[in-house]
Amino acid sequence: MYTAQPEGYLELELGDWRAERYILVWSNTSIVNVSVWIDETYLGRANQTSNASNGTDNNPLYVLPWSPSQLVGASTLRVEATVSCNG
């Protein structure tokens, strides 16, 4: 599920599957970076997928390769999205 806040705040929807990580990120302004950490370990920048229907990059789906075999038990996932101040 996802929603855009009336005030224009970002709303993130995280798919929590053990074998894959998918992140939905959207904003009223351009998103310039989506960074991901698990248990305070930086995993890298998530890559925006292209919109296959029209070939544009306005898709809110971001993906990041990772190795679930390195995790045991509960973990903390942190996602930070940076947006452009210029729109």
N, C-alpha and C positions, 0 to 999 in steps of 0.2 A: 504494500500500500504506500501511497505517497500523497503529498499535498504541498501546495505553495502557501506560505503564510501571507495573510492580507497585508502585513507590514513590509513584505518583500524579502523576508529572511529566507536563507537557504533551508531546505528540508532534505535530509539524506535518508534514503531507504537502503538498508544493508541486507543483502541476501546472505543468510548464515548457513552455508552448506559446508560440510567438512572437506570435500574435495575441491571446491571452487569458491572464489570470492568475486561477487559482482556488486558493484556500487552504483546507485543512482544518485546523480548530483545535478541540480539545476539552480539557476539564479536568474534574476531580471537583467543582470549584466554578464559579460563574458567570463567564463571560468578559465583561468590560466594555469592552474595546477591542482592536482588531487594527490596528496601524499598519504601513505598508509604505514602504520606501525602495528605490531603485535607484541604485547608484553614489553612495551618500551623499546623494542628493536625496530629500527627503521627498515622497511622492506623496499621502499622506492616509490616512484611516481606511477599511479595508475594511468593506463592509456585509454583515451576516449575511442569508442568504437564508431565507425562511420554508419550513417543511416543508409542502409542498402537500398531503400526504396527510391531515394533521390540523389544518392552519392554525396550528401553533405555531412558536415561534422556537427550537426545540431542535435545529436543523440545524447540523452543524459546518462547512457550506460558506459561505465568505466570498468576496466578489468586489470588485474595484476596477477602475474604468475607467482606461485608460491609453493612450498613443499609442506603439505599437512602432516607428513610423517615426522616432522621435527617437533610437533606439539603433542603434549600429553595433558589430559584433563582440561579444565576451564582456562580460557585465556581472555585477555582484554584486547579488543580491536579498536584502534583510534584512526579516524580519518579526518584530515584537514583539507578543506577546499579554499583556494585563494581565488578571488575574483578581481577583475579589472576595475579600477576606479573610473576609467574613461568610458565604460560601457562597451 
